[in-house]
Amino acid sequence: MFDVRSFDNYFMATINRFEDLEIWQLAFNQTKDFDLLVETTPLAKDYELRNQMNSSSGSVMDCIAEGFERSGNSEFKNMLVVAKGSNGEFRSQLYRCLNRKHILQQNFDELYLKNDMLGRKIMTFIQYLQKTEYKGQRYKKEESPNQPQTSNLKPQTR
C-alpha cells in the first residue's frame, strides 16, 4: 500500500483520463475475467446470477469513470464509494458461483484475491480524496492568457 501524501503529486501530475487510473484498469480486468467465466463455465446458463454479476462488475468500472469525469473530488469520492459497494457485491456473487459449482475453488480463490485487492485500492483512493485539499478540475478558476496559472489549493497555514 502506498502513502497517500506521496500519491498527491503523482495523481495530480499524471492522471488526465479515467483510463489511466490503476483502479479503473483493475476493474476493467475484473469484467474481462467475468466474461471468461461466462464463456468457459456453467455460469452462462445461470441467467439471473450471470446478469447480476455482469451488472456489478460493470458498475465498478463505470462508477470510477463517472466519478472521475464529474471533475470534482467530492463527487468522485461518492462514486468510488458506490464502486466499492459494487465490488463487494461481485465478491459475494463469486461465493454463489462457487456454491453452485459453476467455478472451482482455485478459480474462486484467484478471483477473490483480485477483487479484494481492487476493493482495498479503491478504499485507499477514497482516503486520499478525503485528505487532499485539491477539490478537482471543475473548481479551478478561469485563467486569462496574461495571468499566471493558479490552483485551487488553499494556502497552507501553520
C-alpha positions as CSV (number, residue, x, y, z in Angstrom):
1,M,0.0,0.0,0.0
2,F,1.3,3.5,-0.7
3,D,1.4,6.6,1.4
4,V,-1.4,9.0,0.3
5,R,0.8,12.0,0.9
6,S,3.2,10.9,-1.8
7,F,0.4,10.0,-4.1
8,D,-0.9,13.5,-4.2
9,N,1.8,14.8,-6.6
10,Y,1.7,11.6,-8.6
11,F,-2.1,11.8,-9.2
12,M,-2.3,15.5,-10.0
13,A,0.7,15.4,-12.3
14,T,-0.1,12.3,-14.4
15,I,-3.7,11.3,-14.4
16,N,-5.7,13.0,-17.2
17,R,-8.1,10.3,-18.1
18,F,-10.0,7.7,-16.1
19,E,-8.4,5.0,-18.2
20,D,-5.1,6.0,-16.7
21,L,-6.3,5.1,-13.2
22,E,-5.0,1.8,-11.9
23,I,-8.3,1.1,-10.1
24,W,-10.2,1.5,-13.4
25,Q,-7.8,-0.8,-15.2
26,L,-8.2,-3.4,-12.4
27,A,-12.0,-3.1,-12.6
28,F,-11.8,-3.5,-16.4
29,N,-9.7,-6.6,-15.9
30,Q,-12.3,-7.9,-13.5
31,T,-15.0,-7.6,-16.2
32,K,-12.8,-9.5,-18.6
33,D,-12.3,-12.2,-16.0
34,F,-16.1,-12.4,-15.6
35,D,-16.5,-12.6,-19.4
36,L,-14.1,-15.5,-19.5
37,L,-16.2,-17.2,-16.7
38,V,-19.3,-16.9,-18.8
39,E,-17.5,-18.4,-21.8
40,T,-16.0,-21.3,-20.0
41,T,-18.3,-22.3,-17.2
42,P,-21.9,-23.3,-16.5
43,L,-22.5,-19.7,-15.2
44,A,-23.5,-18.9,-18.8
45,K,-26.8,-20.8,-18.2
46,D,-27.5,-19.4,-14.8
47,Y,-29.1,-16.3,-16.3
48,E,-30.1,-14.5,-13.2
49,L,-26.7,-14.8,-11.4
50,R,-24.8,-14.1,-14.7
51,N,-26.8,-10.9,-15.2
52,Q,-26.3,-9.8,-11.6
53,M,-22.5,-10.4,-11.9
54,N,-22.4,-8.6,-15.2
55,S,-24.1,-5.6,-13.7
56,S,-22.0,-5.5,-10.5
57,S,-18.6,-5.9,-12.3
58,G,-19.6,-3.3,-14.9
59,S,-20.8,-0.9,-12.2
60,V,-17.3,-0.9,-10.5
61,M,-15.5,0.4,-13.6
62,D,-18.4,2.6,-14.7
63,C,-18.7,4.4,-11.3
64,I,-14.9,5.0,-11.3
65,A,-15.2,6.5,-14.8
66,E,-18.3,8.6,-14.0
67,G,-16.8,9.9,-10.7
68,F,-13.6,11.0,-12.5
69,E,-15.5,12.7,-15.3
70,R,-17.5,14.8,-12.9
71,S,-14.3,16.7,-12.2
72,G,-14.9,17.3,-8.6
73,N,-13.3,15.3,-5.8
74,S,-16.4,15.2,-3.6
75,E,-18.4,13.7,-6.5
76,F,-15.5,11.4,-7.3
77,K,-15.3,10.2,-3.7
78,N,-19.0,9.4,-3.7
79,M,-18.8,7.4,-6.9
80,L,-15.8,5.5,-5.5
81,V,-17.9,4.5,-2.5
82,V,-20.6,3.2,-4.9
83,A,-17.9,1.4,-6.9
84,K,-16.5,-0.2,-3.7
85,G,-20.0,-1.4,-2.9
86,S,-20.5,-2.9,-6.3
87,N,-17.1,-4.6,-6.0
88,G,-18.2,-6.2,-2.7
89,E,-21.4,-7.3,-4.4
90,F,-19.4,-9.0,-7.1
91,R,-17.3,-10.8,-4.5
92,S,-20.5,-12.0,-2.8
93,Q,-21.7,-13.3,-6.1
94,L,-18.5,-15.2,-6.5
95,Y,-19.4,-17.2,-3.4
96,R,-22.7,-18.1,-5.1
97,C,-20.8,-19.3,-8.2
98,L,-18.7,-21.5,-6.0
99,N,-21.6,-22.8,-4.1
100,R,-23.5,-23.7,-7.3
101,K,-20.4,-25.4,-8.6
102,H,-20.1,-23.0,-11.6
103,I,-16.4,-22.5,-10.7
104,L,-13.7,-24.5,-8.9
105,Q,-12.2,-23.4,-5.6
106,Q,-8.9,-22.5,-7.4
107,N,-10.8,-20.1,-9.8
108,F,-12.7,-18.6,-6.8
109,D,-9.5,-18.0,-4.8
110,E,-7.8,-16.3,-7.8
111,L,-10.8,-14.0,-8.5
112,Y,-11.4,-13.4,-4.8
113,L,-7.8,-12.1,-4.3
114,K,-8.0,-9.8,-7.3
115,N,-11.4,-8.5,-6.2
116,D,-10.2,-8.0,-2.6
117,M,-7.1,-6.1,-3.8
118,L,-9.3,-3.9,-6.0
119,G,-11.5,-3.1,-3.1
120,R,-8.5,-2.1,-0.9
121,K,-7.1,0.1,-3.6
122,I,-10.5,1.8,-4.1
123,M,-10.6,2.5,-0.3
124,T,-7.1,3.9,-0.4
125,F,-8.1,6.2,-3.2
126,I,-11.2,7.3,-1.2
127,Q,-8.9,8.1,1.8
128,Y,-6.6,10.1,-0.5
129,L,-9.6,12.2,-1.7
130,Q,-10.7,12.8,1.9
131,K,-7.2,14.1,2.8
132,T,-6.3,16.3,-0.2
133,E,-7.1,20.0,-0.3
134,Y,-7.3,19.8,-4.1
135,K,-11.0,20.0,-4.9
136,G,-10.9,19.0,-8.6
137,Q,-10.8,20.4,-12.1
138,R,-14.2,21.9,-12.0
139,Y,-13.2,24.2,-9.1
140,K,-10.2,25.7,-10.9
141,K,-10.5,29.4,-11.5
142,E,-10.8,30.6,-15.1
143,E,-7.4,31.8,-16.2
144,S,-6.8,34.6,-18.7
145,P,-3.8,34.3,-21.1
146,N,-2.0,37.2,-19.4
147,Q,-2.3,35.8,-15.8
148,P,0.0,33.2,-14.3
149,Q,-1.6,29.8,-13.6
150,T,-3.3,29.4,-10.3
151,S,-4.6,26.4,-8.4
152,N,-7.5,25.9,-6.2
153,L,-5.3,24.7,-3.3
154,K,-5.8,26.6,-0.1
155,P,-2.8,28.4,1.2
156,Q,-1.0,26.4,3.9
157,T,-1.2,27.8,7.4
158,R,0.9,26.8,10.3
